[in-house]
Amino acid sequence: MIVVEVMPKPELLDPAGKATLGALGRLGHTAFSAVRIGKRFELSVDGPVTDGVLAEARSLAEDLLANTVIEDVVSVHLLTSEDLLDEIDETAAGETR
């Protein structure tokens, strides 16, 4: 599986992040000074993920998945079996990334 992560450009306001930060404070979680909310795309691939497939995903991320006027593609990477197991363990323990 290929994971593409997209975030708002740092110079832009993130109203949803600001609202979330306010909610965290009201709930007593005051250790956090900022929240930025982005998007994560998970692209399943039939067959092996070659360098060509990964390059195609990077191109797709820039051309279609991100609105590059207001967003940056911050990561395009292969999610390994070990990564998946870690996510399953975290979910079972009630943790989030």
Secondary structure per residue as TSV (DSSP state, phi and psi in degrees):
chain	resnum	aa	ss	phi	psi
A	1	M	-	360.0	139.1
A	2	I	E	-105.0	133.6
A	3	V	E	-110.7	130.2
A	4	V	E	-116.3	126.0
A	5	E	E	-116.0	131.0
A	6	V	E	-126.2	135.4
A	7	M	E	-129.9	153.7
A	8	P	E	-61.5	146.8
A	9	K	-	-57.3	140.3
A	10	P	T	-58.9	-29.6
A	11	E	T	-79.4	-6.9
A	12	L	S	-94.7	148.2
A	13	L	-	-67.7	149.4
A	14	D	-	-124.3	85.8
A	15	P	H	-59.2	-37.8
A	16	A	H	-66.4	-39.7
A	17	G	H	-64.2	-41.5
A	18	K	H	-64.3	-41.7
A	19	A	H	-63.9	-40.0
A	20	T	H	-65.0	-42.3
A	21	L	H	-60.0	-41.8
A	22	G	H	-61.6	-41.2
A	23	A	H	-65.1	-39.6
A	24	L	H	-60.0	-44.3
A	25	G	H	-61.9	-42.6
A	26	R	H	-65.6	-26.3
A	27	L	T	-88.8	4.0
A	28	G	T	91.7	6.8
A	29	H	-	-95.1	84.3
A	30	T	-	-98.5	2.9
A	31	A	S	-75.8	-11.9
A	32	F	-	-100.5	136.1
A	33	S	-	-106.4	-13.8
A	34	A	-	-160.2	151.1
A	35	V	-	-134.4	131.3
A	36	R	-	-123.7	133.1
A	37	I	-	-109.9	128.1
A	38	G	-	-124.3	-162.3
A	39	K	E	-127.7	148.2
A	40	R	E	-127.0	127.4
A	41	F	E	-112.1	135.5
A	42	E	E	-114.4	115.6
A	43	L	E	-105.2	113.0
A	44	S	-	-82.2	143.0
A	45	V	-	-125.5	130.5
A	46	D	S	-84.2	116.2
A	47	G	S	99.7	-174.8
A	48	P	-	-71.5	150.2
A	49	V	-	-91.7	102.0
A	50	T	-	-88.0	171.8
A	51	D	H	-59.1	-35.9
A	52	G	H	-65.0	-41.3
A	53	V	H	-66.6	-41.2
A	54	L	H	-64.8	-40.2
A	55	A	H	-64.4	-38.8
A	56	E	H	-62.9	-40.0
A	57	A	H	-64.7	-40.3
A	58	R	H	-62.2	-43.3
A	59	S	H	-64.1	-44.0
A	60	L	H	-60.9	-40.0
A	61	A	I	-60.4	-45.7
A	62	E	I	-72.0	-36.6
A	63	D	I	-87.4	-27.7
A	64	L	I	-130.7	-43.5
A	65	L	I	-78.0	-29.7
A	66	A	S	-110.7	141.2
A	67	N	-	-88.6	95.2
A	68	T	T	-67.9	-5.7
A	69	V	T	-72.3	-36.7
A	70	I	T	-122.3	-4.2
A	71	E	E	-131.5	153.5
A	72	D	E	-115.6	140.2
A	73	V	E	-81.2	115.1
A	74	V	E	-98.6	-18.5
A	75	S	E	-160.9	136.0
A	76	V	E	-133.7	110.7
A	77	H	E	-146.0	160.4
A	78	L	E	-81.8	128.1
A	79	L	-	-88.9	115.1
A	80	T	-	-82.8	166.9
A	81	S	H	-59.0	-37.5
A	82	E	H	-64.6	-40.8
A	83	D	H	-60.7	-43.2
A	84	L	H	-62.0	-43.5
A	85	L	H	-63.0	-39.5
A	86	D	H	-61.8	-42.5
A	87	E	H	-64.6	-40.0
A	88	I	H	-62.9	-44.9
A	89	D	H	-61.2	-43.3
A	90	E	H	-65.1	-39.7
A	91	T	H	-64.8	-43.3
A	92	A	H	-63.9	-31.4
A	93	A	T	-87.1	-2.1
A	94	G	T	82.9	14.7
A	95	E	-	-93.3	160.1
A	96	T	-	-132.6	159.0
A	97	R	-	-82.1	360.0
